[in-house]
């Protein structure tokens, strides 16, 4: 999947969850919301998604009000409907019915047609020791890169 323009990345989700499976979903937005999103006014921090009545909804996804939107601006935290195929919705519903799994928006981007897409992850929460192991692994990789760079200089 080639990402044309990354609008938002949920770094906190990558730190706090293991991503089991990823899905691409479209977003239903109003006119001023899409203008705000294209200007980078979207925040995925603390957002989540639910399957309700055969539809997927994203909650706590903040889209800042558009500067020139006046009365047409909507509530920044209103639930946003996500567009997925029925088979994907059934798969998501079955996955999150398992204990410990949840739906987390991983990132938002513009595709090659100029449409806003949301990458949804079926995620499992990390324990504290998992987070420590990830930090230790990252530090080890950085130190290995530094040592190889130092060798290349000599």
Secondary structure, 3 states (H helix, E strand, C coil): CCCCEEEEECHHHHHHEEEEEEEEEEECCCHHHHHHHHCCCEECCCCEEEEECCEEEEECCEECCCCCCHHHCCCCCCCEEEECCHHHHHHHHHHHCCCCEEEEEEEEEECCCCCEEEEEEEEEECCHHHHHHHHHHHHHHHHHHHHHHHHHHC
